[in-house]
Amino acid sequence: MPKASKSATKATGVVLGGLRTNADKLVAISVLGEVSQPKFSVIPYRVQAKTGMAIALPGTGGIVYNKRIGDNCIDLIGDHIEPGVTIQYPDVNTTGTGNNGLNFLACIGNPVRVASGEAKGEIGRVTGHHGGVEHVLVDFPVKTLEKLTIGDKLQVNAFGMGLELLDAPEVKMFNLDPQLLGVMDWKVDKSGNLIVPVTHLVPGKIMGSGLGNNNVYKGDYDIQMFDDKVVKEFNLGSMRFGDIVALTDVDNSYGRIWHSGSITIGVVIHSNSVVAGHGPGVSTLATSLSGKIKPVISEKANLAYYFAALKRKRKTEK
Protein backbone atom coordinates (compact mmCIF):
# COMPACT_ATOMS: atom_id res chain seq x y z
CA MET A 1 0.00 0.00 0.00
CA PRO A 2 1.44 3.42 -0.89
CA LYS A 3 2.39 5.72 1.94
CA ALA A 4 0.25 8.84 2.24
CA SER A 5 3.34 11.04 2.46
CA LYS A 6 6.66 11.60 4.18
CA SER A 7 5.55 15.19 4.67
CA ALA A 8 4.59 16.40 8.12
CA THR A 9 1.50 14.64 9.47
CA LYS A 10 -0.85 16.53 11.77
CA ALA A 11 -3.79 15.26 13.81
CA THR A 12 -5.95 17.19 11.37
CA GLY A 13 -4.53 15.77 8.17
CA VAL A 14 -1.55 14.91 5.98
CA VAL A 15 0.36 17.81 4.44
CA LEU A 16 1.18 17.35 0.74
CA GLY A 17 3.03 20.16 -1.00
CA GLY A 18 1.81 22.57 1.67
CA LEU A 19 -1.83 21.46 1.40
CA ARG A 20 -3.61 19.81 4.34
CA THR A 21 -5.41 16.71 3.06
CA ASN A 22 -7.22 13.63 4.33
CA ALA A 23 -4.80 11.33 2.47
CA ASP A 24 -4.18 9.24 5.60
CA LYS A 25 -7.82 8.10 5.50
CA LEU A 26 -7.90 7.06 1.83
CA VAL A 27 -7.91 3.44 0.65
CA ALA A 28 -5.40 2.02 -1.87
CA ILE A 29 -6.81 -0.81 -4.00
CA SER A 30 -5.71 -2.70 -7.10
CA VAL A 31 -7.57 -2.62 -10.42
CA LEU A 32 -6.57 -4.45 -13.60
CA GLY A 33 -6.79 -3.59 -17.27
CA GLU A 34 -5.55 -4.99 -20.57
CA VAL A 35 -3.95 -3.05 -23.41
CA SER A 36 -6.84 -2.42 -25.80
CA GLN A 37 -7.10 -2.96 -29.55
CA PRO A 38 -7.88 0.14 -31.68
CA LYS A 39 -11.57 0.17 -32.59
CA PHE A 40 -13.36 1.09 -35.81
CA SER A 41 -16.95 0.65 -36.95
CA VAL A 42 -17.61 -1.13 -40.26
CA ILE A 43 -17.39 2.24 -42.03
CA PRO A 44 -14.13 4.04 -41.15
CA TYR A 45 -15.18 7.59 -42.02
CA ARG A 46 -15.82 10.52 -39.69
CA VAL A 47 -17.85 13.52 -40.88
CA GLN A 48 -16.01 16.82 -40.53
CA ALA A 49 -18.26 19.31 -38.72
CA LYS A 50 -17.04 22.33 -40.70
CA THR A 51 -17.08 20.90 -44.23
CA GLY A 52 -19.37 17.88 -44.16
CA MET A 53 -16.58 15.88 -45.81
CA ALA A 54 -15.95 12.27 -44.78
CA ILE A 55 -12.41 11.44 -43.67
CA ALA A 56 -10.68 8.32 -42.31
CA LEU A 57 -8.33 8.90 -39.37
CA PRO A 58 -6.64 6.86 -36.64
CA GLY A 59 -8.54 7.11 -33.36
CA THR A 60 -8.96 5.48 -29.97
CA GLY A 61 -7.26 2.43 -28.49
CA GLY A 62 -3.99 0.59 -28.80
CA ILE A 63 -0.45 1.75 -28.12
CA VAL A 64 0.47 5.18 -29.52
CA TYR A 65 4.24 5.33 -29.87
CA ASN A 66 4.92 8.88 -31.03
CA LYS A 67 2.37 10.99 -29.12
CA ARG A 68 2.71 11.33 -25.35
CA ILE A 69 1.99 13.80 -22.58
CA GLY A 70 3.74 17.08 -23.29
CA ASP A 71 3.11 16.83 -27.05
CA ASN A 72 0.70 19.11 -28.91
CA CYS A 73 -2.77 17.51 -29.08
CA ILE A 74 -4.18 19.72 -31.85
CA ASP A 75 -1.67 19.65 -34.70
CA LEU A 76 -1.80 15.97 -35.69
CA ILE A 77 -3.56 13.71 -38.18
CA GLY A 78 -5.89 11.80 -35.92
CA ASP A 79 -9.19 11.96 -34.05
CA HIS A 80 -9.56 11.35 -30.30
CA ILE A 81 -5.96 10.07 -30.20
CA GLU A 82 -5.08 8.66 -26.76
CA PRO A 83 -1.36 9.16 -26.01
CA GLY A 84 0.70 6.25 -24.72
CA VAL A 85 -1.30 3.15 -23.75
CA THR A 86 -5.05 2.65 -23.42
CA ILE A 87 -6.42 -0.07 -21.16
CA GLN A 88 -9.79 -1.52 -20.22
CA TYR A 89 -10.99 -4.51 -18.24
CA PRO A 90 -12.18 -7.29 -20.58
CA ASP A 91 -15.85 -7.41 -19.58
CA VAL A 92 -18.48 -8.58 -22.06
CA ASN A 93 -18.58 -4.94 -23.15
CA THR A 94 -16.76 -1.76 -22.13
CA THR A 95 -19.53 -0.70 -19.72
CA GLY A 96 -19.33 -3.89 -17.62
CA THR A 97 -18.94 -3.60 -13.86
CA GLY A 98 -15.28 -4.65 -13.89
CA ASN A 99 -14.36 -1.97 -16.39
CA ASN A 100 -16.37 0.54 -14.38
CA GLY A 101 -14.25 -0.40 -11.37
CA LEU A 102 -11.08 0.35 -13.34
CA ASN A 103 -12.42 3.67 -14.62
CA PHE A 104 -13.92 4.88 -11.34
CA LEU A 105 -10.97 4.01 -9.11
CA ALA A 106 -7.92 4.78 -11.27
CA CYS A 107 -6.72 8.33 -10.52
CA ILE A 108 -4.45 10.64 -12.51
CA GLY A 109 -0.87 9.93 -11.44
CA ASN A 110 -1.49 6.45 -10.00
CA PRO A 111 1.42 4.06 -10.61
CA VAL A 112 0.71 1.26 -13.11
CA ARG A 113 2.73 -1.97 -13.18
CA VAL A 114 2.91 -4.19 -16.26
CA ALA A 115 1.80 -7.61 -14.99
CA SER A 116 2.42 -9.77 -18.07
CA GLY A 117 4.38 -9.92 -21.31
CA GLU A 118 7.86 -8.77 -22.31
CA ALA A 119 7.54 -5.49 -20.37
CA LYS A 120 6.51 -7.20 -17.10
CA GLY A 121 7.54 -5.18 -14.06
CA GLU A 122 7.82 -1.82 -15.86
CA ILE A 123 6.06 1.13 -14.20
CA GLY A 124 3.95 3.87 -15.79
CA ARG A 125 1.33 6.36 -14.58
CA VAL A 126 -2.35 7.05 -15.27
CA THR A 127 -2.96 10.16 -17.40
CA GLY A 128 -6.74 10.17 -17.85
CA HIS A 129 -10.13 8.54 -18.42
CA HIS A 130 -11.81 8.58 -21.83
CA GLY A 131 -15.61 8.35 -21.87
CA GLY A 132 -17.62 6.51 -24.51
CA VAL A 133 -14.90 3.94 -25.12
CA GLU A 134 -14.40 3.81 -21.31
CA HIS A 135 -10.62 3.63 -21.47
CA VAL A 136 -7.99 4.46 -18.85
CA LEU A 137 -4.87 6.08 -20.34
CA VAL A 138 -1.34 5.33 -19.14
CA ASP A 139 2.04 6.91 -19.90
CA PHE A 140 5.22 4.81 -20.13
CA PRO A 141 8.77 5.52 -21.35
CA VAL A 142 9.20 4.89 -25.09
CA LYS A 143 11.34 1.77 -24.46
CA THR A 144 8.46 0.27 -22.47
CA LEU A 145 5.88 1.17 -25.12
CA GLU A 146 7.93 -0.77 -27.67
CA LYS A 147 7.86 -3.90 -25.47
CA LEU A 148 4.11 -3.84 -24.80
CA THR A 149 1.59 -5.78 -26.89
CA ILE A 150 -2.19 -5.76 -27.23
CA GLY A 151 -3.66 -7.84 -24.41
CA ASP A 152 -0.84 -7.32 -21.90
CA LYS A 153 -2.18 -6.96 -18.37
CA LEU A 154 -1.56 -3.77 -16.43
CA GLN A 155 -2.34 -3.36 -12.72
CA VAL A 156 -3.14 0.08 -11.31
CA ASN A 157 -2.41 0.93 -7.69
CA ALA A 158 -5.61 2.98 -7.39
CA PHE A 159 -5.40 5.66 -4.70
CA GLY A 160 -7.16 9.01 -4.45
CA MET A 161 -10.95 8.55 -4.47
CA GLY A 162 -12.35 10.63 -1.61
CA LEU A 163 -9.45 13.11 -1.47
CA GLU A 164 -10.27 16.38 0.29
CA LEU A 165 -8.42 19.67 0.83
CA LEU A 166 -9.08 20.51 4.47
CA ASP A 167 -8.41 24.24 4.11
CA ALA A 168 -10.49 24.65 0.93
CA PRO A 169 -13.91 23.23 1.86
CA GLU A 170 -15.64 24.82 -1.14
CA VAL A 171 -13.43 22.87 -3.55
CA LYS A 172 -14.31 19.29 -4.49
CA MET A 173 -11.50 16.98 -5.62
CA PHE A 174 -11.70 14.16 -8.17
CA ASN A 175 -9.45 11.61 -9.86
CA LEU A 176 -6.11 12.81 -8.47
CA ASP A 177 -3.36 10.78 -6.81
CA PRO A 178 -2.37 12.54 -3.55
CA GLN A 179 1.31 11.95 -4.23
CA LEU A 180 1.02 13.78 -7.55
CA LEU A 181 -0.88 16.61 -5.88
CA GLY A 182 2.14 17.08 -3.61
CA VAL A 183 4.34 18.24 -6.52
CA MET A 184 1.80 20.32 -8.48
CA ASP A 185 2.40 23.60 -6.60
CA TRP A 186 -1.27 24.11 -5.70
CA LYS A 187 -1.78 26.52 -2.79
CA VAL A 188 -4.61 27.70 -0.54
CA ASP A 189 -4.67 31.41 0.31
CA LYS A 190 -5.98 33.05 3.49
CA SER A 191 -9.46 33.35 1.99
CA GLY A 192 -9.72 29.62 1.27
CA ASN A 193 -9.15 30.02 -2.46
CA LEU A 194 -7.25 27.23 -4.20
CA ILE A 195 -4.50 28.73 -6.38
CA VAL A 196 -3.82 26.43 -9.35
CA PRO A 197 -1.22 26.79 -12.15
CA VAL A 198 -2.84 26.11 -15.56
CA THR A 199 -1.71 26.40 -19.16
CA HIS A 200 -5.00 27.69 -20.57
CA LEU A 201 -8.30 29.28 -19.61
CA VAL A 202 -11.14 27.60 -21.51
CA PRO A 203 -14.56 29.32 -21.68
CA GLY A 204 -17.33 26.98 -20.56
CA LYS A 205 -19.50 28.01 -23.51
CA ILE A 206 -17.38 25.87 -25.87
CA MET A 207 -17.53 22.65 -23.83
CA GLY A 208 -19.27 19.86 -25.71
CA SER A 209 -19.42 16.06 -25.63
CA GLY A 210 -19.69 14.82 -22.04
CA LEU A 211 -22.30 17.36 -20.93
CA GLY A 212 -25.06 15.99 -18.73
CA ASN A 213 -23.25 13.09 -17.07
CA ASN A 214 -24.24 12.83 -13.41
CA ASN A 215 -20.69 12.28 -12.13
CA VAL A 216 -17.10 12.99 -13.18
CA TYR A 217 -15.35 10.02 -11.57
CA LYS A 218 -14.78 8.58 -15.03
CA GLY A 219 -14.89 9.76 -18.62
CA ASP A 220 -14.10 13.21 -19.97
CA TYR A 221 -15.55 16.41 -21.36
CA ASP A 222 -14.62 17.80 -24.80
CA ILE A 223 -13.44 21.29 -25.78
CA GLN A 224 -15.04 22.28 -29.09
CA MET A 225 -12.45 23.86 -31.40
CA PHE A 226 -14.68 24.95 -34.30
CA ASP A 227 -14.76 28.72 -33.63
CA ASP A 228 -11.46 30.10 -34.97
CA LYS A 229 -11.90 33.41 -33.15
CA VAL A 230 -12.26 31.77 -29.74
CA VAL A 231 -9.41 29.33 -30.44
CA LYS A 232 -7.10 32.26 -31.25
CA GLU A 233 -8.29 34.43 -28.34
CA PHE A 234 -7.55 31.72 -25.76
CA ASN A 235 -4.50 30.26 -27.53
CA LEU A 236 -6.16 26.83 -27.61
CA GLY A 237 -4.12 25.67 -30.61
CA SER A 238 -1.12 25.26 -28.30
CA MET A 239 -2.78 22.75 -25.97
CA ARG A 240 -0.80 19.61 -25.16
CA PHE A 241 -1.64 16.16 -23.89
CA GLY A 242 -1.37 16.39 -20.11
CA ASP A 243 -1.98 20.15 -19.83
CA ILE A 244 -3.75 21.29 -16.67
CA VAL A 245 -6.50 23.71 -17.78
CA ALA A 246 -9.21 25.82 -16.15
CA LEU A 247 -12.79 25.65 -17.45
CA THR A 248 -14.57 28.90 -16.57
CA ASP A 249 -18.27 29.15 -15.65
CA VAL A 250 -18.35 25.37 -15.27
CA ASP A 251 -19.34 23.27 -12.25
CA ASN A 252 -18.52 19.56 -12.08
CA SER A 253 -19.66 18.85 -8.49
CA TYR A 254 -22.34 16.31 -9.41
CA GLY A 255 -21.96 16.21 -13.17
CA ARG A 256 -20.94 18.62 -15.92
CA ILE A 257 -23.00 21.80 -16.09
CA TRP A 258 -22.74 25.48 -17.08
CA HIS A 259 -22.87 27.71 -14.00
CA SER A 260 -21.79 31.37 -14.03
CA GLY A 261 -18.94 32.07 -11.62
CA SER A 262 -18.03 28.42 -11.09
CA ILE A 263 -14.69 27.00 -12.12
CA THR A 264 -13.31 23.55 -12.85
CA ILE A 265 -9.74 22.30 -13.19
CA GLY A 266 -9.02 19.38 -15.50
CA VAL A 267 -6.30 17.62 -17.47
CA VAL A 268 -6.25 17.27 -21.28
CA ILE A 269 -6.35 13.53 -22.02
CA HIS A 270 -6.97 13.02 -25.76
CA SER A 271 -6.50 14.87 -29.03
CA ASN A 272 -8.69 17.14 -31.09
CA SER A 273 -11.57 15.84 -33.22
CA VAL A 274 -13.25 16.79 -36.49
CA VAL A 275 -16.65 15.52 -35.28
CA ALA A 276 -19.39 17.94 -34.22
CA GLY A 277 -19.47 18.59 -30.48
CA HIS A 278 -16.09 16.95 -29.90
CA GLY A 279 -12.51 18.09 -29.38
CA PRO A 280 -9.66 17.66 -26.90
CA GLY A 281 -10.96 15.75 -23.86
CA VAL A 282 -10.63 16.92 -20.25
CA SER A 283 -10.78 14.72 -17.14
CA THR A 284 -11.88 16.57 -13.99
CA LEU A 285 -9.46 17.16 -11.10
CA ALA A 286 -11.16 19.87 -9.01
CA THR A 287 -14.26 22.05 -9.09
CA SER A 288 -15.83 24.87 -7.10
CA LEU A 289 -19.44 25.92 -7.51
CA SER A 290 -18.70 29.18 -5.67
CA GLY A 291 -15.58 29.99 -7.72
CA LYS A 292 -13.06 29.38 -4.93
CA ILE A 293 -10.42 28.24 -7.43
CA LYS A 294 -8.10 30.89 -8.83
CA PRO A 295 -6.09 29.79 -11.90
CA VAL A 296 -2.71 31.31 -12.74
CA ILE A 297 -1.06 30.78 -16.12
CA SER A 298 2.06 28.61 -16.13
CA GLU A 299 3.63 26.78 -19.07
CA LYS A 300 4.93 24.13 -16.64
CA ALA A 301 1.41 22.97 -15.71
CA ASN A 302 1.61 19.66 -17.56
CA LEU A 303 1.71 16.03 -16.41
CA ALA A 304 5.07 15.47 -18.11
CA TYR A 305 6.63 18.14 -15.91
CA TYR A 306 4.87 16.92 -12.76
CA PHE A 307 5.71 13.24 -13.35
CA ALA A 308 9.38 14.23 -13.69
CA ALA A 309 9.13 16.26 -10.46
CA LEU A 310 7.54 13.31 -8.67
CA LYS A 311 10.34 11.04 -9.88
CA ARG A 312 12.98 13.47 -8.57
CA LYS A 313 11.15 13.77 -5.24
CA ARG A 314 11.07 9.98 -4.78
CA LYS A 315 14.80 9.71 -5.52
CA THR A 316 15.54 12.42 -2.94
CA GLU A 317 13.40 10.68 -0.28
CA LYS A 318 15.23 7.37 -0.78
Summary of the structure (lengths in Angstrom):
residues: 318
radius of gyration: 18.5
end to end distance: 16.9
largest distance: 61.0
contacts: 1099
relative contact order: 0.19
helix: 15%
strand: 35%
